[in-house]
Amino acid sequence: MKSQIEAEYISAAETTNQVIWLRKMISNVGQIQVAMTVIWVANKSAICYNKRILFTMEGLSTSK
């Protein structure tokens, strides 16, 4: 089960990276996307896993 959650998380992270790259490319040709890009994740466990990682990273950045 954990490997499936990790696979969903990795997939969402890779999708996020691709969205960022595409938005930068669009910006480079003079088009600016103002609206947010929504990325849907269907696995509730992967969503919780992602939130836990973000929470841990926030704690690390504020503890310095």
N, C-alpha and C positions, 0 to 999 in steps of 0.2 A: 504494500500500500504506500509506503513512504517513497519508493522510487517513482510511483505514478504522480504523487504530489510534487516531488522535485522536478519531474519532467514537465508538468503543467507550469510550475514556477519558471523554469528555464525558458519555456515557450513564450510565456508572457513577457519575460525580461527581454528576450530577443525581439519580440514584436515591438516593444517599447523602443529599443535601439533603432529599429528600422523606421519607426514613425519619426523619431528625432532626426535621423539622417534625411528622410524625405522632406520634412519641413524645412530643413536647412537648404536642401537643393532647390525647393520651390522659392524660398526667400532669395537665393542667389540669382534667380532669373527675374526678380522683381515682383513676385506675387507673395503676399503675406497672408497667412491663414490666421485669422483672429480667433475663431472658435476652437474649443478644445477637441482633441481627438479621443474618442472613447474606445477603450480596449476592453472587450468583454471576456471574462474568465468564468467558465461554467462550474469549475470545481471549487466548492466551498472550502475544502481543506487547503487547497493551493492559495486561496485568498487569505485565509488565516495565517498560513506559513509566510506569505509575503508581508502581511502586517506585522508579524513578529520580527522579521528581519529588519523592516524599516524602523520599528520601535527600538531595537537593539542598536541600529546605526545612529539614531537620534541621541540615544543615551551616550554613545561613545563620543559624538561630536560635541555634546554639551559638557562632558566631564573634563575637557582639556582646560 
